[in-house]
Amino acid sequence: MKPLREKAGMRERMKEARSAEGKRLIREKERERERERERERERGRGGGKKERRGEESQTIWRAIMSDRFWGCGKPGEQKAGGVYNYLYPIKDEINLSILWCVVVLGFAFKVLLSLWIQYFKGEESVGERSTCIVTGFAYLLIAMMVLIVDENKLEIGLEKAYTSFNHSASRFLDTQGLSSTGPASKIVLKFFLAIWCGLLGSLFTFPGLRASKMHWDTLRYYKDNKLLVLIANISYASPLLLVSLWITPISRDYLTVRIFSGMTAPLMTVARFESLRLIIIVITSLLKIVLMPIYLQSYLNLAIQRLEIQKKEAGRITNVDLQAKIAAVYYYLCVVALQFVVPIIICLFFTFLYKTLGGFTWEGILKGTLEEECPADELSKSLSSTVNIDNIDKTVVQTAEEVQLALGSLKQIFTTDVYRGVLGLATWWSCFALLSTSAMGMFYLSYFSNI
């Protein structure tokens, strides 16, 4: 009887345990359902908040990036910032061409800088490292000499840019109740610009040497094709023309000031000359990009040169070493392509920024007149009228107006003259660095053609 009672007691305890476990599971499921319902309610509230935040951010962004900040002209009008704006004129829209140009330039400098840093890693690249350092200081010295050249000889526009920036910045600080004798010394600004020019010249050194080597090989491989040789030589020497367009006595004075015999006016107006200068840079860049496959093929032919040199050498070489020597040419092809195209992209997109922020137009060569600049006073008066948004909270509109007024004040500081000076220097110096590095490479190859 005792075992039976023990078994019955065990059954009772098991039933109680099962019932307790079941109740616990039921309570946990109920808690889980409550948590799910709470999450759904929070999602609903959060979604509404996100939508409202999205509307507010879009409102502020639209107000900040309206054409009254980036463009000039009358209310409701916007300068063409790209091909799309030229073909389909739009109103009160964001001009994203400036943003894309800045992004492309940022990535281009990042690529060149990453390749440049590789020369400072490892013990095998001592020669490349020394070359980068020496050329960097050489370009720094050249930039210092260029920055002290008279504006009547080399038309960069830094003097006018500094005067405009100094005046507008001092006036802005006065309106804010701050006393200032000027933002910075002209010598300090030119020194930092010279440092940037030296760095850019150092970054362009090995791309220029590589382009010269490919051009040298192209002339040798395609010497029977006279037309291709002529086009390649024109493309190679075209940076000299680009640099000359900023030298006033042989470009602007000759085309826009001098009146030849039998004529009543100069050959070109100022607007036509500015547009022509921009168009020539674009055509030159496109010509180099079109010739890029031919230059890359000339580089790939370096594998054949290595085989020919290996045949003339005495001794033996294993198949693995021979394959590695040939495969290294193909592995390095992507780097060569970047070294060839990135400097061209930098010159091209500096030109785009110079055209857009400098107030120039592509069609100036046809119209013969430059677009009128909008004065800073007109801009500041019309800032509040550009935000016309319905069904948005009043605080959002006020925030947008405050941000836009702040950026409008910055627009008064960074005037068109400032952009023309800084971006004009950047455009001209990138063309000059492309020319000088290519010339240095050709001078090197003319004396060491067996390299």
C-alpha positions in Angstrom: 0.0 0.0 0.0 2.8 2.3 0.8 4.3 2.2 -2.8 0.8 3.0 -4.2 0.4 6.0 -1.9 3.9 7.2 -2.9 3.0 6.8 -6.6 -0.3 8.7 -6.1 1.6 11.5 -4.3 4.1 11.7 -7.1 1.2 12.0 -9.6 -0.4 14.7 -7.6 2.9 16.6 -7.4 3.5 16.2 -11.2 0.0 17.5 -11.9 0.6 20.5 -9.7 4.0 21.1 -11.4 2.4 20.9 -14.8 -0.4 23.2 -13.9 2.1 25.7 -12.4 4.3 25.4 -15.5 1.3 26.0 -17.7 0.2 29.0 -15.7 3.7 30.4 -15.9 3.8 29.9 -19.7 0.4 31.5 -20.1 1.5 34.5 -18.1 4.7 34.8 -20.2 2.7 34.6 -23.4 0.4 37.4 -22.2 3.4 39.5 -21.2 4.9 38.9 -24.7 1.6 40.0 -26.3 1.5 43.1 -24.2 5.1 43.9 -25.2 4.2 43.4 -28.9 1.2 45.7 -28.6 3.4 48.3 -26.9 6.0 48.1 -29.6 3.3 48.6 -32.3 2.0 51.6 -30.5 5.6 53.1 -30.2 6.2 52.4 -33.9 3.0 54.2 -34.8 4.0 57.2 -32.7 7.6 57.1 -34.0 6.5 56.8 -37.6 4.4 60.0 -37.3 7.3 61.8 -35.7 9.7 60.6 -38.4 7.4 61.8 -41.1 7.1 65.2 -39.4 10.8 65.4 -39.0 11.3 64.4 -42.6 8.9 67.2 -43.7 10.7 69.7 -41.5 14.2 68.7 -42.7 13.1 68.9 -46.4 11.6 72.3 -45.8 14.8 73.6 -44.2 17.0 72.0 -46.9 14.8 73.4 -49.6 15.1 76.9 -48.1 18.9 76.6 -47.6 19.7 75.3 -51.0 17.3 77.4 -53.0 18.5 79.3 -56.1 18.7 82.5 -54.1 21.7 81.1 -52.2 23.6 79.3 -55.0 22.4 81.3 -58.0 21.9 84.9 -58.9 19.2 86.8 -60.7 15.7 87.8 -60.1 13.3 85.9 -57.9 12.0 82.8 -59.7 15.0 82.6 -62.0 18.0 80.4 -61.7 21.3 80.2 -63.6 21.9 77.0 -65.5 24.0 74.9 -63.3 24.3 72.0 -65.7 23.1 70.5 -69.0 19.7 69.6 -67.5 19.1 73.1 -66.2 20.0 74.5 -69.6 17.7 72.2 -71.6 14.9 72.2 -69.0 14.9 75.5 -67.1 13.5 75.0 -63.5 12.5 77.3 -60.8 13.1 77.2 -57.0 15.0 73.9 -57.3 18.3 72.8 -55.7 21.4 73.2 -57.9 23.2 70.0 -57.2 25.9 70.5 -59.8 28.1 72.2 -57.2 27.7 69.4 -54.8 28.5 66.7 -57.4 31.6 68.7 -58.5 32.8 68.9 -54.9 32.2 65.2 -54.3 34.1 64.2 -57.5 37.0 66.4 -56.5 37.1 64.9 -53.0 37.2 61.4 -54.3 39.8 62.3 -56.9 42.1 63.9 -54.3 41.5 60.8 -52.0 42.7 58.5 -54.8 45.8 60.5 -55.6 46.6 60.9 -51.9 46.2 57.1 -51.3 48.6 56.4 -54.2 51.0 59.1 -53.0 51.1 57.7 -49.4 52.1 54.3 -50.7 55.5 55.8 -51.7 56.1 56.6 -48.1 55.5 53.0 -46.9 58.2 50.4 -47.0 61.9 50.5 -47.5 61.9 49.7 -51.3 60.4 53.0 -52.4 63.1 55.3 -51.2 63.6 56.9 -54.7 59.9 57.5 -55.2 59.7 59.1 -51.7 62.6 61.4 -52.4 61.1 62.4 -55.7 57.8 63.3 -54.2 59.4 65.4 -51.5 61.8 67.2 -53.9 59.0 68.0 -56.4 56.7 69.1 -53.6 59.2 71.7 -52.4 60.0 72.7 -56.0 56.4 73.4 -56.7 56.1 75.2 -53.4 58.8 77.6 -54.6 57.3 78.0 -58.0 53.9 78.7 -56.4 55.4 81.4 -54.2 56.9 83.0 -57.3 53.6 82.8 -59.2 51.6 84.3 -56.4 53.7 87.5 -56.4 53.5 88.0 -60.2 51.6 91.1 -61.2 47.9 90.6 -62.1 48.5 92.4 -65.4 50.8 89.6 -66.4 49.2 86.5 -65.0 45.4 86.8 -64.7 44.6 84.8 -61.6 42.4 87.3 -59.8 43.7 86.8 -56.2 44.2 90.5 -55.5 40.6 91.3 -56.4 39.4 88.2 -54.5 41.3 89.2 -51.3 40.1 92.8 -51.5 36.5 91.7 -51.9 36.8 89.1 -49.1 38.5 91.5 -46.7 35.9 94.2 -47.3 32.8 91.9 -47.1 34.2 90.1 -44.0 35.0 93.3 -42.2 31.5 94.6 -42.9 29.9 91.4 -41.8 31.9 91.5 -38.5 30.8 95.1 -38.0 27.1 94.2 -38.4 27.6 91.5 -35.8 29.1 94.0 -33.3 32.6 92.6 -33.6 35.7 94.7 -34.2 38.2 93.5 -36.7 40.9 94.9 -38.9 40.6 92.1 -41.4 40.2 88.4 -41.6 43.9 87.5 -42.3 47.0 88.8 -43.8 47.5 88.6 -47.5 50.9 87.0 -47.0 49.5 84.3 -44.8 46.7 83.5 -47.2 49.1 83.3 -50.1 51.4 81.1 -48.1 48.7 78.5 -47.4 47.7 78.6 -51.1 51.3 78.0 -52.0 51.4 75.0 -49.7 48.3 73.6 -51.4 49.9 74.2 -54.8 53.0 72.4 -53.7 51.0 69.4 -52.5 49.0 69.3 -55.7 52.2 69.4 -57.8 53.7 66.5 -55.7 50.5 64.5 -56.2 50.7 65.1 -60.0 54.4 64.1 -60.2 54.2 60.3 -60.9 50.9 60.6 -62.9 52.7 63.0 -65.2 55.8 60.8 -65.5 53.5 57.8 -66.3 51.6 59.8 -68.9 54.9 60.8 -70.5 56.1 57.2 -70.7 52.8 56.1 -72.3 53.0 58.9 -74.8 56.6 58.0 -75.6 55.6 54.4 -76.2 52.5 55.4 -78.2 54.6 57.5 -80.6 56.9 54.5 -81.1 54.2 51.9 -81.6 52.0 54.0 -83.9 54.7 55.8 -85.8 53.2 54.7 -89.2 49.8 56.2 -88.3 50.5 59.9 -89.0 47.0 61.1 -88.0 47.1 59.3 -84.7 50.6 60.7 -83.9 49.4 64.2 -84.7 46.3 63.9 -82.5 48.4 62.4 -79.7 51.0 65.2 -79.9 48.2 67.9 -79.9 46.7 66.2 -76.8 50.0 66.0 -75.1 50.9 69.7 -75.8 47.4 71.1 -75.1 48.1 72.0 -71.4 50.6 74.6 -72.7 47.7 76.3 -74.5 45.6 76.1 -71.4 48.3 77.7 -69.3 48.8 80.4 -71.9 45.2 81.4 -71.7 45.8 83.0 -68.3 48.8 85.0 -69.4 47.3 88.4 -70.1 49.7 89.8 -72.8 49.4 86.9 -75.1 45.8 86.0 -74.5 43.3 88.5 -73.1 45.1 91.6 -74.4 45.6 90.1 -77.8 42.1 88.9 -78.3 39.9 91.4 -76.3 41.9 94.7 -76.3 44.0 94.9 -79.4 42.2 96.3 -82.5 43.8 95.0 -85.7 44.1 97.1 -88.9 40.9 97.1 -90.9 38.7 96.3 -87.8 36.7 98.5 -85.6 36.6 96.3 -82.6 38.7 93.5 -81.0 38.4 89.9 -82.1 36.4 88.9 -79.0 34.4 90.4 -76.2 35.3 89.6 -72.6 32.4 87.2 -72.2 33.3 85.3 -75.4 36.9 85.0 -74.2 35.9 83.6 -70.8 33.6 81.1 -72.4 36.2 80.1 -75.0 38.7 79.5 -72.2 36.4 77.2 -70.4 35.3 75.3 -73.5 39.0 74.8 -74.6 39.7 73.1 -71.2 36.7 70.8 -71.6 37.6 69.9 -75.1 41.2 69.2 -74.1 40.1 67.0 -71.2 37.7 65.0 -73.4 40.4 64.5 -76.1 42.7 63.0 -73.5 40.0 60.7 -72.2 39.2 59.6 -75.8 42.9 58.7 -76.3 43.0 56.8 -73.0 42.6 53.3 -74.4 45.5 53.8 -76.8 47.7 54.9 -74.0 46.7 52.0 -71.8 47.5 49.6 -74.6 50.9 51.2 -75.0 51.4 50.5 -71.3 50.3 46.8 -71.7 52.9 46.4 -74.4 55.4 46.8 -71.7 55.1 43.1 -71.1 56.5 42.5 -74.6 59.4 44.8 -73.9 60.2 42.8 -70.7 60.2 39.6 -72.7 62.5 41.0 -75.3 64.9 42.3 -72.6 64.8 38.9 -70.9 65.8 37.2 -74.1 68.9 39.4 -74.3 70.0 38.7 -70.8 72.4 35.9 -69.9 71.5 33.2 -67.4 68.3 31.3 -66.5 65.0 32.2 -65.1 62.2 30.0 -63.7 58.7 30.0 -65.2 57.3 31.3 -62.0 59.6 34.3 -62.0 58.9 35.0 -65.7 55.1 34.8 -65.2 55.3 37.1 -62.2 57.3 39.6 -64.2 54.6 39.6 -67.0 51.6 39.5 -64.6 52.9 42.5 -62.7 52.2 44.6 -65.8 48.5 43.6 -65.8 48.1 43.9 -62.0 49.4 47.5 -62.1 47.0 48.5 -65.0 44.3 49.8 -62.6 46.8 52.1 -60.9 48.1 53.3 -64.3 44.5 54.1 -65.4 43.9 56.1 -62.2 47.2 58.0 -62.6 46.1 58.9 -66.2 42.5 59.9 -65.7 42.4 61.4 -62.2 44.5 64.6 -63.0 42.3 65.2 -66.0 39.2 64.9 -63.9 40.6 67.3 -61.3 41.3 69.9 -64.1 37.8 69.3 -65.6 35.8 69.6 -62.4 37.8 72.6 -61.2 36.7 74.2 -64.5 33.1 73.3 -63.8 33.2 74.9 -60.3 35.0 78.0 -61.8 32.3 78.3 -64.4 29.3 77.9 -62.0 30.5 79.8 -58.9 32.4 82.4 -61.0 29.2 83.5 -62.8 30.3 82.4 -66.3 28.2 80.6 -69.0 28.9 78.2 -71.8 26.8 80.2 -74.2 28.7 83.4 -73.6 30.7 82.7 -76.7 27.5 83.2 -78.7 25.8 85.9 -76.6 28.9 88.0 -76.0 27.7 89.2 -72.6 28.1 88.0 -69.1 25.1 87.5 -66.8 24.6 90.2 -64.3 25.5 89.5 -60.7 22.9 89.9 -58.0 23.9 92.4 -55.3 24.3 91.3 -51.8 21.6 93.8 -50.6 19.1 92.4 -53.0 19.9 88.9 -51.8 19.5 89.7 -48.2 16.2 91.5 -48.8 14.7 88.6 -50.7 15.9 85.8 -48.5 12.7 85.8 -46.4 10.5 85.7 -49.5 11.9 82.5 -50.9 10.3 80.2 -48.3 6.7 79.8 -49.4 5.6 76.6 -47.8 2.0 75.7 -46.8 0.8 73.3 -44.2 4.0 73.5 -42.2 4.4 74.6 -38.6 5.4 78.2 -38.1 8.5 77.2 -36.2 9.8 75.2 -39.2 9.5 78.2 -41.4 11.2 80.4 -38.9 14.1 77.9 -38.5 14.5 77.8 -42.3 14.5 81.5 -42.6 17.1 81.9 -39.8 19.4 79.3 -41.4 19.0 80.8 -44.8 19.7 84.3 -43.5 22.9 83.0 -41.8 23.9 81.3 -45.1 23.0 84.5 -46.9 25.4 86.3 -44.7 28.1 83.8 -45.8 27.1 84.4 -49.4 27.8 88.1 -48.9 31.3 87.2 -47.6 32.2 84.7 -50.3 31.3 86.8 -53.3 31.7 86.0 -57.0 35.1 87.7 -57.0 36.3 85.5 -54.2 35.2 82.3 -56.1 36.8 83.6 -59.3 40.1 84.2 -57.6 40.4 81.0 -55.7 38.9 78.7 -58.3 40.8 80.5 -61.1 44.0 79.8 -59.3 43.0 76.1 -58.7 42.1 75.7 -62.4 45.2 77.3 -63.8 47.5 75.6 -61.3 46.1 72.1 -62.0 46.7 72.7 -65.8 50.2 74.0 -65.0 51.0 71.0 -62.8 49.8 68.7 -65.6 52.0 70.5 -68.1 55.1 70.7 -66.0 55.0 67.0 -64.8 54.5 65.8 -68.3 57.3 68.0 -69.6 59.6 66.7 -66.8 58.7 63.1 -67.8 59.5 63.8 -71.4 62.8 65.5 -70.5 63.7 62.4 -68.4 62.8 59.9 -71.2 64.7 61.8 -73.8 67.9 61.2 -71.9 67.0 57.8 -70.4 65.0 56.2 -73.2 66.0 52.7 -72.1 64.3 53.0 -68.8 
